[in-house]
């Protein structure tokens, strides 16, 4: 294997590792905090408080991934929608973008599969349900709109902060804070995906594909609209879309 191909493969594996860690962590903390047979749920009856705790830990997980050596190496997209924006801005070629997405799907699915192998009965419990993202009783339209909004807000924050010198060092912290907020307040309506590969990872392990299509439409559309908003309305010069702090 020549050095160029080896370096490319390392980049792709970094993307797989990032989303794999995220999925493993998301499932682990959901089980730990929200499983009805475990200690925390027995003592914390408020669902919004439990979600805020999960959101806190997932914000920390995102912060770790974004600032890790492997995250900085690949750019820490860990999301096909982010890779799409990176490609649109000319910061990644079409071949690399394709393989980034492939490895994001692989990594997310492996992370979900691993946690399922470790604690299958806990993960499969209806209260956890493989952390599948699906619309609530509020309906598909509400889930679609909210997935669009949170994806728009996340990418707007990333692009605006990374194109503002005084804010660029805080990009990862903005992302972590938004993830925590979205899990706390938005997750009951759509599962808080923002990420087609994240949704796929749960769906393939659970074999549940309820309204799967909306998670392939709302996040990338929301992020593309955010890109156009920051570029055309806020008049920012967009050079990159990496989520780490450099």
Backbone torsions as a table, in degrees:
resi	resn	phi	psi	omega
1	UNK	NA	122.6	-179.6
2	UNK	-71.9	164.2	-172.2
3	UNK	-64.8	-35.8	179.9
4	UNK	-64.2	-47.3	179.6
5	UNK	-64.0	-39.1	178.9
6	UNK	-62.1	-44.3	179.7
7	UNK	-64.2	-38.6	177.6
8	UNK	-63.9	-43.8	-179.2
9	UNK	-63.1	-37.5	177.2
10	UNK	-62.2	-43.2	177.6
11	UNK	-58.0	-47.3	-177.8
12	UNK	-63.7	-40.6	179.3
13	UNK	-66.8	-31.7	175.2
14	UNK	-61.7	-39.6	177.1
15	UNK	-65.8	-41.9	177.9
16	UNK	-62.8	-43.4	-179.7
17	UNK	-62.7	-42.5	-178.4
18	UNK	-59.9	-50.9	-178.7
19	UNK	-72.9	-30.7	175.7
20	UNK	-61.2	-44.3	177.2
21	UNK	-63.1	-42.2	-178.3
22	UNK	-61.8	-44.9	-178.8
23	UNK	-67.2	-41.8	178.2
24	UNK	-60.4	-47.5	-178.1
25	UNK	-65.0	-43.7	-179.0
26	UNK	-60.3	-43.3	-179.5
27	UNK	-69.9	-42.5	-179.2
28	UNK	-59.5	-48.7	-177.4
29	UNK	-72.2	-31.0	175.8
30	UNK	-64.8	-43.3	177.3
31	UNK	-64.1	-49.0	-176.0
32	UNK	-59.6	-40.4	-171.2
33	UNK	-97.4	-30.6	-170.6
34	UNK	-112.8	-3.8	-179.8
35	UNK	-73.1	127.6	-173.4
36	UNK	-65.0	-18.1	-178.4
37	UNK	-94.4	-0.3	-178.0
38	UNK	-103.6	168.2	-167.9
39	UNK	-59.3	-47.1	-169.3
40	UNK	-65.0	-46.4	-179.0
41	UNK	-65.8	-29.8	177.9
42	UNK	-64.9	-25.6	-174.6
43	UNK	-110.8	-15.4	176.3
44	UNK	-118.4	102.8	-173.1
45	UNK	-86.8	-17.6	-178.9
46	UNK	-78.4	120.3	-179.5
47	UNK	-64.5	-37.9	-177.3
48	UNK	-69.6	-33.5	176.0
49	UNK	-68.5	-41.5	177.7
50	UNK	-62.3	-42.4	179.0
51	UNK	-65.3	-35.5	179.1
52	UNK	-65.7	-34.1	176.9
53	UNK	-69.0	-44.6	176.4
54	UNK	-60.0	-44.2	179.3
55	UNK	-59.7	-40.3	178.4
56	UNK	-59.8	-48.3	-178.1
57	UNK	-69.0	-33.3	178.1
58	UNK	-74.1	-31.0	172.2
59	UNK	-62.2	-42.6	176.7
60	UNK	-64.2	-38.6	177.4
61	UNK	-61.9	-46.1	178.3
62	UNK	-61.7	-41.3	179.9
63	UNK	-62.3	-41.0	177.4
64	UNK	-62.5	-47.7	-178.1
65	UNK	-62.2	-45.0	-175.8
66	UNK	-66.6	-30.0	-177.9
67	UNK	-102.1	0.7	-179.8
68	UNK	-72.9	162.8	178.2
69	UNK	-63.8	-39.6	179.9
70	UNK	-72.1	-34.0	177.3
71	UNK	-66.1	-42.5	178.8
72	UNK	-68.5	-30.0	-178.4
73	UNK	-66.6	-43.3	-177.6
74	UNK	-92.9	-14.4	-174.4
75	UNK	99.1	-6.1	175.9
76	UNK	53.3	50.6	172.9
77	UNK	-68.3	-54.8	-175.6
78	UNK	42.2	30.5	-176.5
79	UNK	-162.6	121.1	178.7
80	UNK	-56.0	-31.9	-179.7
81	UNK	-67.8	-37.6	175.9
82	UNK	-67.5	-41.7	177.2
83	UNK	-60.9	-38.5	176.8
84	UNK	-58.9	-44.6	178.6
85	UNK	-65.1	-42.2	177.4
86	UNK	-58.6	-40.3	177.9
87	UNK	-67.5	-43.6	-179.8
88	UNK	-62.3	-32.1	179.9
89	UNK	-83.7	-1.6	177.5
90	UNK	79.8	18.5	-177.3
91	UNK	-95.3	-4.5	177.6
92	UNK	-149.3	140.3	-179.4
93	UNK	-76.7	167.0	-175.5
94	UNK	-65.2	-38.7	-179.9
95	UNK	-66.2	-46.8	177.8
96	UNK	-62.4	-41.1	179.9
97	UNK	-60.2	-43.6	179.7
98	UNK	-60.3	-47.1	-178.2
99	UNK	-71.3	-32.4	173.0
100	UNK	-56.6	-48.5	-177.9
101	UNK	-63.7	-45.0	179.3
102	UNK	-57.3	-46.3	-177.7
103	UNK	-73.5	-27.7	173.2
104	UNK	-62.8	-43.7	177.8
105	UNK	-64.1	-43.3	-179.8
106	UNK	-64.5	-48.3	-176.9
107	UNK	-63.8	-44.4	178.4
108	UNK	-61.5	-42.3	-179.8
109	UNK	-66.6	-37.6	178.4
110	UNK	-67.8	-41.1	177.6
111	UNK	-62.1	-42.3	178.9
112	UNK	-67.9	-39.8	179.8
113	UNK	-65.4	-38.6	-178.6
114	UNK	-65.1	-46.8	-179.7
115	UNK	-66.8	-32.1	176.5
116	UNK	-66.8	-39.5	178.5
117	UNK	-65.6	-32.4	-178.4
118	UNK	-76.4	-41.1	-177.1
119	UNK	-137.5	64.0	-171.6
120	UNK	-59.5	-43.0	-176.1
121	UNK	-70.5	-35.5	178.7
122	UNK	-68.8	-43.0	-179.0
123	UNK	-67.8	-34.6	-176.8
124	UNK	-82.7	-9.4	-179.7
125	UNK	-57.3	140.2	-177.9
126	UNK	-54.7	-29.0	179.5
127	UNK	-70.7	-23.2	179.8
128	UNK	-104.0	-49.1	174.6
129	UNK	48.5	48.1	174.8
130	UNK	59.8	20.3	-173.0
131	UNK	44.1	42.3	177.8
132	UNK	-64.4	137.3	174.5
133	UNK	-92.1	124.1	179.1
134	UNK	-155.6	155.9	-179.4
135	UNK	-63.4	148.7	175.7
136	UNK	-83.4	-170.8	177.5
137	UNK	-65.7	-14.9	177.4
138	UNK	-67.0	-19.9	172.5
139	UNK	109.6	166.3	-177.0
140	UNK	-64.9	-40.6	-176.7
141	UNK	-62.4	-43.2	178.7
142	UNK	-62.6	-44.4	179.1
143	UNK	-61.9	-41.9	179.7
144	UNK	-61.7	-47.5	-179.2
145	UNK	-64.3	-43.7	-178.2
146	UNK	-69.0	-36.9	175.1
147	UNK	-62.8	-39.3	175.9
148	UNK	-61.9	-46.0	-175.7
149	UNK	-65.0	-47.6	-177.3
150	UNK	-68.5	-33.6	176.0
151	UNK	-67.2	-41.0	176.6
152	UNK	-61.3	-46.7	-178.2
153	UNK	-64.7	-42.4	-179.6
154	UNK	-62.0	-49.4	-177.3
155	UNK	-69.9	-34.1	175.2
156	UNK	-60.5	-45.0	178.9
157	UNK	-62.3	-42.8	-179.4
158	UNK	-63.6	-50.4	-176.2
159	UNK	-68.1	-41.8	-178.9
160	UNK	-66.5	-45.8	-178.2
161	UNK	-67.8	-39.2	-178.7
162	UNK	-73.9	-15.1	177.1
163	UNK	-104.1	8.3	177.5
164	UNK	-120.0	113.5	-170.2
165	UNK	-53.1	-43.8	-176.3
166	UNK	-71.9	-17.0	-176.2
167	UNK	-105.9	-17.7	-169.1
168	UNK	-58.1	-34.1	-179.2
169	UNK	-68.3	-15.3	-176.4
170	UNK	-102.4	5.7	-175.2
171	UNK	-52.8	-49.1	-177.8
172	UNK	-61.5	-33.8	179.9
173	UNK	-71.2	-36.6	174.8
174	UNK	-62.4	-44.4	179.3
175	UNK	-60.9	-47.6	-179.6
176	UNK	-60.3	-42.6	-179.8
177	UNK	-65.0	-41.7	179.7
178	UNK	-65.6	-40.4	177.5
179	UNK	-59.8	-44.7	178.9
180	UNK	-61.6	-43.3	-179.9
181	UNK	-65.9	-44.6	-178.4
182	UNK	-64.1	-41.3	178.6
183	UNK	-62.8	-39.9	-178.2
184	UNK	-66.2	-44.4	-169.4
185	UNK	-109.9	-29.1	-174.7
186	UNK	-99.8	-28.6	-174.1
187	UNK	-50.9	-36.3	-179.6
188	UNK	-62.2	-17.5	-175.4
189	UNK	-96.2	-34.9	-178.3
190	UNK	-134.3	-6.8	-174.3
191	UNK	90.9	-6.3	177.4
192	UNK	56.2	74.1	-179.9
193	UNK	-94.0	-70.5	-172.8
194	UNK	63.2	7.9	-167.7
195	UNK	-152.0	108.3	179.3
196	UNK	-57.8	-36.9	-179.1
197	UNK	-70.5	-33.8	176.7
198	UNK	-65.6	-43.9	178.1
199	UNK	-64.2	-42.1	179.1
200	UNK	-61.4	-40.9	-176.3
201	UNK	-59.2	-43.4	176.9
202	UNK	-71.1	-42.4	-174.8
203	UNK	-63.6	-39.6	-175.1
204	UNK	-73.2	-33.7	177.8
205	UNK	-73.5	-40.4	-179.2
206	UNK	-82.6	-17.5	-172.3
207	UNK	56.0	46.7	177.2
208	UNK	-126.4	120.2	-173.2
209	UNK	-123.2	32.5	-176.7
210	UNK	-64.6	118.2	179.0
211	UNK	52.5	34.7	-176.1
212	UNK	-57.5	-33.9	-173.9
213	UNK	-61.1	-33.8	-173.5
214	UNK	-66.3	-26.5	179.4
215	UNK	-80.5	-6.1	174.0
216	UNK	-100.4	-7.9	-179.6
217	UNK	-107.5	-55.1	-172.0
218	UNK	-62.4	-48.1	-177.5
219	UNK	-62.2	-51.0	179.5
220	UNK	-65.0	-37.1	178.1
221	UNK	-65.1	-44.9	178.7
222	UNK	-59.1	-39.8	-178.5
223	UNK	-75.3	-34.5	175.6
224	UNK	-65.8	-42.5	177.2
225	UNK	-62.2	-37.8	177.3
226	UNK	-63.2	-42.2	177.3
227	UNK	-58.9	-47.2	-179.6
228	UNK	-65.8	-36.3	179.1
229	UNK	-63.5	-47.9	-178.4
230	UNK	-67.8	-36.7	-178.0
231	UNK	-76.2	-47.8	-171.2
232	UNK	-91.5	-33.2	-176.2
233	UNK	-96.7	-46.4	180.0
234	UNK	-86.9	-10.1	174.7
235	UNK	56.6	45.5	176.8
236	UNK	-94.3	144.5	174.6
237	UNK	-85.9	117.2	-173.4
238	UNK	-101.9	112.4	-178.6
239	UNK	-106.2	-28.4	-179.0
240	UNK	-157.5	169.3	-177.2
241	UNK	-136.4	19.6	177.8
242	UNK	-62.8	149.0	-173.1
243	UNK	-100.1	-2.1	179.2
244	UNK	-86.0	-175.8	-165.6
245	UNK	-92.9	-3.5	-175.9
246	UNK	-67.0	NA	NA
